[in-house]
Amino acid sequence: MTADCIFCKIAAEEISAKIVYESEDVLAFEDINPEAPVHLLIITKKHIKNIIELADYDSELFHNIGLAIKKLAADYQLDNGFRIVNNCGIAAGQSVNHLHFHLLAGRDLIWPPG
Ligand code: AMP
């Protein structure tokens, strides 16, 4: 756990969030400021700053993120489609420096995103 990391605090249950999925190494919860009717955040439980910081030994972790997304898509019946977004770094607008993926659904999602 990294001090002052809001997502580490959610993973440690020090800050509450609406948890929608949990496994040994992955957590998902509702975004506090939703940009779509369904807006979930899928995070690693351990602190990784961003996708650049993934290590070779994190391959299973990355796989487990995929399984979480698959399960959430089924749970939320997102048969019509959804979008996964990862903002990496300042230019992409990453505001929380803890690896996370946005799952957006429930409205038309324009392409390309802004
Ligand atoms: P990003 O800008 O890609 O780093 O995304 C960070 C996301 O975290 C934003 O969509 C925020 O609304 C969301 N967020 C920040 N704090 C919380 C929180 N305490 N609980 C849930 N979502 C949060």
Backbone and ligand atoms as CSV (ligand in chain L), in Angstrom:
chain,resi,resn,atom,element,x,y,z
A,1,MET,N,N,0.836,-1.196,0.000
A,1,MET,CA,C,0.000,0.000,0.000
A,1,MET,C,C,0.871,1.246,0.000
A,2,THR,N,N,0.467,2.217,-0.818
A,2,THR,CA,C,1.199,3.476,-0.889
A,2,THR,C,C,0.392,4.553,-0.166
A,3,ALA,N,N,1.044,5.223,0.767
A,3,ALA,CA,C,0.372,6.284,1.533
A,3,ALA,C,C,-0.132,7.357,0.580
A,4,ASP,N,N,-1.274,7.910,0.907
A,4,ASP,CA,C,-1.874,8.999,0.127
A,4,ASP,C,C,-2.393,8.562,-1.232
A,5,CYS,N,N,-2.468,7.265,-1.478
A,5,CYS,CA,C,-3.077,6.789,-2.732
A,5,CYS,C,C,-4.526,6.424,-2.443
A,6,ILE,N,N,-5.449,7.129,-3.064
A,6,ILE,CA,C,-6.865,6.933,-2.764
A,6,ILE,C,C,-7.333,5.530,-3.138
A,7,PHE,N,N,-6.795,4.960,-4.210
A,7,PHE,CA,C,-7.235,3.616,-4.606
A,7,PHE,C,C,-6.635,2.550,-3.691
A,8,CYS,N,N,-5.425,2.783,-3.180
A,8,CYS,CA,C,-4.886,1.869,-2.172
A,8,CYS,C,C,-5.783,1.889,-0.928
A,9,LYS,N,N,-6.277,3.060,-0.588
A,9,LYS,CA,C,-7.139,3.177,0.597
A,9,LYS,C,C,-8.482,2.484,0.371
A,10,ILE,N,N,-8.982,2.539,-0.847
A,10,ILE,CA,C,-10.214,1.796,-1.156
A,10,ILE,C,C,-9.944,0.301,-1.067
A,11,ALA,N,N,-8.813,-0.136,-1.623
A,11,ALA,CA,C,-8.471,-1.570,-1.583
A,11,ALA,C,C,-8.293,-2.055,-0.143
A,12,ALA,N,N,-7.803,-1.166,0.725
A,12,ALA,CA,C,-7.588,-1.516,2.132
A,12,ALA,C,C,-8.834,-1.273,2.985
A,13,GLU,N,N,-9.921,-0.859,2.338
A,13,GLU,CA,C,-11.193,-0.579,3.008
A,13,GLU,C,C,-11.092,0.564,3.997
A,14,GLU,N,N,-10.150,1.456,3.770
A,14,GLU,CA,C,-10.039,2.651,4.614
A,14,GLU,C,C,-10.955,3.759,4.105
A,15,ILE,N,N,-11.270,3.695,2.821
A,15,ILE,CA,C,-12.239,4.609,2.202
A,15,ILE,C,C,-13.301,3.735,1.570
A,16,SER,N,N,-14.560,4.117,1.728
A,16,SER,CA,C,-15.624,3.271,1.192
A,16,SER,C,C,-15.829,3.537,-0.295
A,17,ALA,N,N,-16.261,2.507,-0.972
A,17,ALA,CA,C,-16.615,2.591,-2.389
A,17,ALA,C,C,-17.661,1.521,-2.634
A,18,LYS,N,N,-18.406,1.680,-3.710
A,18,LYS,CA,C,-19.408,0.672,-4.064
A,18,LYS,C,C,-18.682,-0.433,-4.847
A,19,ILE,N,N,-18.278,-1.467,-4.120
A,19,ILE,CA,C,-17.511,-2.565,-4.711
A,19,ILE,C,C,-18.442,-3.455,-5.530
A,20,VAL,N,N,-18.029,-3.761,-6.745
A,20,VAL,CA,C,-18.876,-4.583,-7.614
A,20,VAL,C,C,-18.176,-5.878,-8.033
A,21,TYR,N,N,-16.904,-5.998,-7.713
A,21,TYR,CA,C,-16.150,-7.218,-8.064
A,21,TYR,C,C,-14.914,-7.256,-7.177
A,22,GLU,N,N,-14.575,-8.470,-6.740
A,22,GLU,CA,C,-13.336,-8.615,-5.983
A,22,GLU,C,C,-12.759,-9.993,-6.198
A,23,SER,N,N,-11.463,-10.050,-6.444
A,23,SER,CA,C,-10.736,-11.317,-6.474
A,23,SER,C,C,-9.488,-11.122,-5.620
A,24,GLU,N,N,-8.599,-12.086,-5.667
A,24,GLU,CA,C,-7.400,-12.011,-4.831
A,24,GLU,C,C,-6.569,-10.760,-5.146
A,25,ASP,N,N,-6.515,-10.403,-6.405
A,25,ASP,CA,C,-5.602,-9.326,-6.793
A,25,ASP,C,C,-6.248,-8.176,-7.564
A,26,VAL,N,N,-7.562,-8.248,-7.777
A,26,VAL,CA,C,-8.260,-7.227,-8.564
A,26,VAL,C,C,-9.517,-6.785,-7.820
A,27,LEU,N,N,-9.815,-5.498,-7.937
A,27,LEU,CA,C,-11.016,-4.932,-7.306
A,27,LEU,C,C,-11.709,-4.037,-8.335
A,28,ALA,N,N,-13.025,-3.999,-8.304
A,28,ALA,CA,C,-13.761,-3.070,-9.171
A,28,ALA,C,C,-14.832,-2.387,-8.336
A,29,PHE,N,N,-15.035,-1.110,-8.649
A,29,PHE,CA,C,-16.036,-0.330,-7.919
A,29,PHE,C,C,-16.593,0.752,-8.825
A,30,GLU,N,N,-17.693,1.342,-8.412
A,30,GLU,CA,C,-18.325,2.395,-9.203
A,30,GLU,C,C,-17.497,3.671,-9.143
A,31,ASP,N,N,-17.365,4.329,-10.297
A,31,ASP,CA,C,-16.680,5.629,-10.314
A,31,ASP,C,C,-17.542,6.651,-9.582
A,32,ILE,N,N,-16.891,7.476,-8.775
A,32,ILE,CA,C,-17.611,8.451,-7.954
A,32,ILE,C,C,-18.205,9.578,-8.804
A,33,ASN,N,N,-17.673,9.746,-10.004
A,33,ASN,CA,C,-18.124,10.815,-10.905
A,33,ASN,C,C,-18.431,10.212,-12.270
A,34,PRO,N,N,-19.534,9.465,-12.366
A,34,PRO,CA,C,-19.773,8.652,-13.575
A,34,PRO,C,C,-19.954,9.479,-14.836
A,35,GLU,N,N,-19.320,8.994,-15.908
A,35,GLU,CA,C,-19.408,9.631,-17.222
A,35,GLU,C,C,-20.351,8.863,-18.153
A,36,ALA,N,N,-20.976,7.840,-17.630
A,36,ALA,CA,C,-21.918,7.021,-18.395
A,36,ALA,C,C,-22.813,6.305,-17.389
A,37,PRO,N,N,-23.968,5.807,-17.833
A,37,PRO,CA,C,-24.857,5.101,-16.902
A,37,PRO,C,C,-24.156,3.970,-16.145
A,38,VAL,N,N,-23.256,3.280,-16.832
A,38,VAL,CA,C,-22.381,2.311,-16.160
A,38,VAL,C,C,-20.957,2.853,-16.269
A,39,HIS,N,N,-20.344,3.133,-15.146
A,39,HIS,CA,C,-18.953,3.607,-15.130
A,39,HIS,C,C,-18.263,2.957,-13.942
A,40,LEU,N,N,-17.506,1.924,-14.248
A,40,LEU,CA,C,-16.810,1.164,-13.213
A,40,LEU,C,C,-15.313,1.367,-13.353
A,41,LEU,N,N,-14.609,1.204,-12.260
A,41,LEU,CA,C,-13.146,1.237,-12.273
A,41,LEU,C,C,-12.631,-0.116,-11.845
A,42,ILE,N,N,-11.765,-0.680,-12.664
A,42,ILE,CA,C,-11.132,-1.966,-12.342
A,42,ILE,C,C,-9.692,-1.657,-11.961
A,43,ILE,N,N,-9.315,-1.998,-10.755
A,43,ILE,CA,C,-7.973,-1.651,-10.272
A,43,ILE,C,C,-7.225,-2.903,-9.819
A,44,THR,N,N,-5.905,-2.777,-9.805
A,44,THR,CA,C,-5.093,-3.803,-9.163
A,44,THR,C,C,-5.114,-3.517,-7.669
A,45,LYS,N,N,-5.147,-4.561,-6.852
A,45,LYS,CA,C,-5.122,-4.309,-5.406
A,45,LYS,C,C,-3.766,-3.764,-4.980
A,46,LYS,N,N,-2.711,-4.285,-5.587
A,46,LYS,CA,C,-1.396,-3.760,-5.229
A,46,LYS,C,C,-1.142,-2.470,-6.002
A,47,HIS,N,N,-0.321,-1.635,-5.431
A,47,HIS,CA,C,-0.060,-0.340,-6.060
A,47,HIS,C,C,0.892,-0.486,-7.236
A,48,ILE,N,N,0.377,-0.167,-8.410
A,48,ILE,CA,C,1.194,-0.039,-9.614
A,48,ILE,C,C,0.804,1.323,-10.172
A,49,LYS,N,N,1.796,2.146,-10.450
A,49,LYS,CA,C,1.507,3.532,-10.833
A,49,LYS,C,C,0.696,3.608,-12.122
A,50,ASN,N,N,1.131,2.894,-13.127
A,50,ASN,CA,C,0.412,2.881,-14.401
A,50,ASN,C,C,0.881,1.688,-15.234
A,51,ILE,N,N,0.384,1.579,-16.436
A,51,ILE,CA,C,0.638,0.384,-17.226
A,51,ILE,C,C,2.125,0.237,-17.576
A,52,ILE,N,N,2.835,1.346,-17.600
A,52,ILE,CA,C,4.268,1.317,-17.882
A,52,ILE,C,C,5.023,0.597,-16.762
A,53,GLU,N,N,4.454,0.649,-15.571
A,53,GLU,CA,C,5.126,0.061,-14.411
A,53,GLU,C,C,4.827,-1.425,-14.236
A,54,LEU,N,N,4.023,-2.001,-15.130
A,54,LEU,CA,C,3.766,-3.443,-15.042
A,54,LEU,C,C,5.077,-4.204,-15.209
A,55,ALA,N,N,5.264,-5.247,-14.430
A,55,ALA,CA,C,6.473,-6.069,-14.525
A,55,ALA,C,C,6.171,-7.363,-15.286
A,56,ASP,N,N,7.223,-8.040,-15.730
A,56,ASP,CA,C,7.042,-9.309,-16.440
A,56,ASP,C,C,6.215,-10.288,-15.604
A,57,TYR,N,N,6.464,-10.283,-14.293
A,57,TYR,CA,C,5.758,-11.234,-13.442
A,57,TYR,C,C,4.307,-10.825,-13.174
A,58,ASP,N,N,3.852,-9.722,-13.752
A,58,ASP,CA,C,2.460,-9.298,-13.589
A,58,ASP,C,C,1.543,-9.863,-14.672
A,59,SER,N,N,2.030,-10.818,-15.458
A,59,SER,CA,C,1.213,-11.329,-16.571
A,59,SER,C,C,-0.091,-11.953,-16.058
A,60,GLU,N,N,-0.011,-12.701,-14.958
A,60,GLU,CA,C,-1.233,-13.315,-14.419
A,60,GLU,C,C,-2.186,-12.226,-13.904
A,61,LEU,N,N,-1.626,-11.208,-13.309
A,61,LEU,CA,C,-2.439,-10.085,-12.825
A,61,LEU,C,C,-3.190,-9.431,-13.988
A,62,PHE,N,N,-2.500,-9.222,-15.082
A,62,PHE,CA,C,-3.133,-8.599,-16.241
A,62,PHE,C,C,-4.237,-9.500,-16.794
A,63,HIS,N,N,-3.962,-10.782,-16.802
A,63,HIS,CA,C,-4.977,-11.751,-17.220
A,63,HIS,C,C,-6.202,-11.654,-16.302
A,64,ASN,N,N,-5.951,-11.509,-15.021
A,64,ASN,CA,C,-7.055,-11.453,-14.064
A,64,ASN,C,C,-7.879,-10.172,-14.210
A,65,ILE,N,N,-7.242,-9.107,-14.652
A,65,ILE,CA,C,-8.001,-7.895,-14.974
A,65,ILE,C,C,-8.965,-8.195,-16.119
A,66,GLY,N,N,-8.483,-8.914,-17.106
A,66,GLY,CA,C,-9.343,-9.301,-18.227
A,66,GLY,C,C,-10.518,-10.153,-17.774
A,67,LEU,N,N,-10.256,-11.082,-16.868
A,67,LEU,CA,C,-11.344,-11.927,-16.361
A,67,LEU,C,C,-12.366,-11.100,-15.572
A,68,ALA,N,N,-11.887,-10.103,-14.856
A,68,ALA,CA,C,-12.800,-9.220,-14.111
A,68,ALA,C,C,-13.709,-8.468,-15.076
A,69,ILE,N,N,-13.114,-7.947,-16.149
A,69,ILE,CA,C,-13.905,-7.222,-17.143
A,69,ILE,C,C,-14.952,-8.141,-17.764
A,70,LYS,N,N,-14.532,-9.348,-18.091
A,70,LYS,CA,C,-15.461,-10.325,-18.680
A,70,LYS,C,C,-16.628,-10.617,-17.731
A,71,LYS,N,N,-16.324,-10.806,-16.460
A,71,LYS,CA,C,-17.371,-11.097,-15.470
A,71,LYS,C,C,-18.316,-9.896,-15.315
A,72,LEU,N,N,-17.755,-8.696,-15.261
A,72,LEU,CA,C,-18.591,-7.498,-15.100
A,72,LEU,C,C,-19.486,-7.300,-16.318
A,73,ALA,N,N,-18.946,-7.554,-17.500
A,73,ALA,CA,C,-19.755,-7.425,-18.722
A,73,ALA,C,C,-20.946,-8.378,-18.676
A,74,ALA,N,N,-20.722,-9.561,-18.141
A,74,ALA,CA,C,-21.820,-10.525,-18.008
A,74,ALA,C,C,-22.794,-10.080,-16.923
A,75,ASP,N,N,-22.269,-9.672,-15.778
A,75,ASP,CA,C,-23.123,-9.274,-14.650
A,75,ASP,C,C,-24.027,-8.093,-15.012
A,76,TYR,N,N,-23.458,-7.148,-15.775
A,76,TYR,CA,C,-24.202,-5.940,-16.136
A,76,TYR,C,C,-24.939,-6.101,-17.472
A,77,GLN,N,N,-24.865,-7.309,-18.025
A,77,GLN,CA,C,-25.562,-7.637,-19.280
A,77,GLN,C,C,-25.236,-6.613,-20.376
A,78,LEU,N,N,-23.945,-6.434,-20.592
A,78,LEU,CA,C,-23.497,-5.434,-21.553
A,78,LEU,C,C,-23.355,-6.039,-22.950
A,79,ASP,N,N,-24.384,-6.751,-23.357
A,79,ASP,CA,C,-24.340,-7.456,-24.644
A,79,ASP,C,C,-24.222,-6.470,-25.815
A,80,ASN,N,N,-24.672,-5.250,-25.587
A,80,ASN,CA,C,-24.673,-4.258,-26.652
A,80,ASN,C,C,-23.312,-3.582,-26.827
A,81,GLY,N,N,-22.407,-3.857,-25.915
A,81,GLY,CA,C,-21.066,-3.303,-26.024
A,81,GLY,C,C,-20.699,-2.403,-24.867
A,82,PHE,N,N,-19.425,-2.189,-24.757
A,82,PHE,CA,C,-18.891,-1.335,-23.687
A,82,PHE,C,C,-17.500,-0.894,-24.097
A,83,ARG,N,N,-16.948,0.030,-23.344
A,83,ARG,CA,C,-15.603,0.525,-23.644
A,83,ARG,C,C,-14.716,0.406,-22.411
A,84,ILE,N,N,-13.480,-0.021,-22.660
A,84,ILE,CA,C,-12.457,-0.034,-21.611
A,84,ILE,C,C,-11.467,1.073,-21.932
A,85,VAL,N,N,-11.195,1.923,-20.943
A,85,VAL,CA,C,-10.275,3.048,-21.131
A,85,VAL,C,C,-9.202,3.004,-20.052
A,86,ASN,N,N,-7.978,3.198,-20.473
A,86,ASN,CA,C,-6.885,3.369,-19.517
A,86,ASN,C,C,-6.181,4.680,-19.848
A,87,ASN,N,N,-6.280,5.641,-18.953
A,87,ASN,CA,C,-5.547,6.889,-19.107
A,87,ASN,C,C,-4.178,6.710,-18.485
A,88,CYS,N,N,-3.146,6.870,-19.295
A,88,CYS,CA,C,-1.775,6.643,-18.806
A,88,CYS,C,C,-0.969,7.920,-18.952
A,89,GLY,N,N,-0.687,8.550,-17.827
A,89,GLY,CA,C,0.158,9.735,-17.847
A,89,GLY,C,C,-0.604,11.035,-17.971
A,90,ILE,N,N,0.131,12.115,-17.855
A,90,ILE,CA,C,-0.443,13.459,-17.779
A,90,ILE,C,C,-1.234,13.811,-19.035
A,91,ALA,N,N,-0.647,13.548,-20.204
A,91,ALA,CA,C,-1.295,13.965,-21.455
A,91,ALA,C,C,-2.622,13.246,-21.669
A,92,ALA,N,N,-2.745,12.058,-21.104
A,92,ALA,CA,C,-3.994,11.301,-21.239
A,92,ALA,C,C,-4.992,11.670,-20.151
A,93,GLY,N,N,-4.565,12.469,-19.198
A,93,GLY,CA,C,-5.476,12.906,-18.147
A,93,GLY,C,C,-5.560,11.966,-16.961
A,94,GLN,N,N,-4.542,11.123,-16.790
A,94,GLN,CA,C,-4.564,10.239,-15.611
A,94,GLN,C,C,-4.498,11.102,-14.356
A,95,SER,N,N,-5.516,10.982,-13.515
A,95,SER,CA,C,-5.574,11.821,-12.315
A,95,SER,C,C,-5.291,11.029,-11.046
A,96,VAL,N,N,-5.423,9.712,-11.101
A,96,VAL,CA,C,-5.093,8.858,-9.952
A,96,VAL,C,C,-3.957,7.933,-10.392
A,97,ASN,N,N,-2.824,8.068,-9.740
A,97,ASN,CA,C,-1.632,7.317,-10.149
A,97,ASN,C,C,-1.600,5.923,-9.533
A,98,HIS,N,N,-2.617,5.163,-9.844
A,98,HIS,CA,C,-2.745,3.767,-9.420
A,98,HIS,C,C,-3.453,3.079,-10.583
A,99,LEU,N,N,-2.834,2.064,-11.139
A,99,LEU,CA,C,-3.338,1.441,-12.362
A,99,LEU,C,C,-4.836,1.119,-12.276
A,100,HIS,N,N,-5.572,1.614,-13.254
A,100,HIS,CA,C,-7.012,1.338,-13.285
A,100,HIS,C,C,-7.533,1.427,-14.706
A,101,PHE,N,N,-8.603,0.707,-14.939
A,101,PHE,CA,C,-9.268,0.693,-16.231
A,101,PHE,C,C,-10.714,1.133,-16.017
A,102,HIS,N,N,-11.156,2.069,-16.842
A,102,HIS,CA,C,-12.552,2.493,-16.809
A,102,HIS,C,C,-13.361,1.527,-17.669
A,103,LEU,N,N,-14.500,1.117,-17.180
A,103,LEU,CA,C,-15.476,0.380,-17.990
A,103,LEU,C,C,-16.687,1.295,-18.137
A,104,LEU,N,N,-16.973,1.677,-19.373
A,104,LEU,CA,C,-18.070,2.606,-19.664
A,104,LEU,C,C,-19.107,1.915,-20.536
A,105,ALA,N,N,-20.366,2.135,-20.203
A,105,ALA,CA,C,-21.444,1.510,-20.986
A,105,ALA,C,C,-22.763,2.195,-20.667
A,106,GLY,N,N,-23.770,1.844,-21.437
A,106,GLY,CA,C,-25.119,2.324,-21.157
A,106,GLY,C,C,-25.519,3.539,-21.963
A,107,ARG,N,N,-24.644,3.999,-22.824
A,107,ARG,CA,C,-24.991,5.094,-23.744
A,107,ARG,C,C,-24.132,4.914,-24.991
A,108,ASP,N,N,-24.450,5.658,-26.047
A,108,ASP,CA,C,-23.603,5.625,-27.238
A,108,ASP,C,C,-22.257,6.241,-26.899
A,109,LEU,N,N,-21.206,5.572,-27.287
A,109,LEU,CA,C,-19.853,6.025,-26.984
A,109,LEU,C,C,-19.194,6.454,-28.293
A,110,ILE,N,N,-18.934,7.743,-28.392
A,110,ILE,CA,C,-18.416,8.254,-29.665
A,110,ILE,C,C,-16.961,7.838,-29.864
A,111,TRP,N,N,-16.557,7.804,-31.144
A,111,TRP,CA,C,-15.180,7.485,-31.487
A,111,TRP,C,C,-14.679,8.452,-32.536
A,112,PRO,N,N,-13.495,9.030,-32.452
A,112,PRO,CA,C,-12.544,8.801,-31.358
A,112,PRO,C,C,-12.933,9.571,-30.110
A,113,PRO,N,N,-12.510,9.068,-28.946
A,113,PRO,CA,C,-12.787,9.786,-27.703
A,113,PRO,C,C,-11.972,11.066,-27.675
A,114,GLY,N,N,-12.358,11.990,-26.860
A,114,GLY,CA,C,-11.666,13.282,-26.771
A,114,GLY,C,C,-10.330,13.175,-26.087
L,1,AMP,P1,P,-8.260,8.874,-14.292
L,1,AMP,O1,O,-8.553,10.326,-14.538
L,1,AMP,O2,O,-8.204,8.047,-15.535
L,1,AMP,O3,O,-7.021,8.722,-13.429
L,1,AMP,O4,O,-9.489,8.300,-13.493
L,1,AMP,C1,C,-9.638,8.444,-12.126
L,1,AMP,C2,C,-11.091,8.212,-11.807
L,1,AMP,O5,O,-11.200,7.959,-10.424
L,1,AMP,C3,C,-12.017,9.385,-12.128
L,1,AMP,O6,O,-13.005,8.989,-13.070
L,1,AMP,C4,C,-12.628,9.732,-10.763
L,1,AMP,O7,O,-13.989,10.102,-10.860
L,1,AMP,C5,C,-12.454,8.434,-10.000
L,1,AMP,N1,N,-12.381,8.557,-8.551
L,1,AMP,C6,C,-11.595,9.394,-7.839
L,1,AMP,N2,N,-11.774,9.194,-6.526
L,1,AMP,C7,C,-12.687,8.209,-6.400
L,1,AMP,C8,C,-13.306,7.548,-5.306
L,1,AMP,N3,N,-13.003,7.866,-4.032
L,1,AMP,N4,N,-14.204,6.576,-5.550
L,1,AMP,C9,C,-14.521,6.245,-6.812
L,1,AMP,N5,N,-13.970,6.824,-7.897
L,1,AMP,C10,C,-13.072,7.792,-7.699
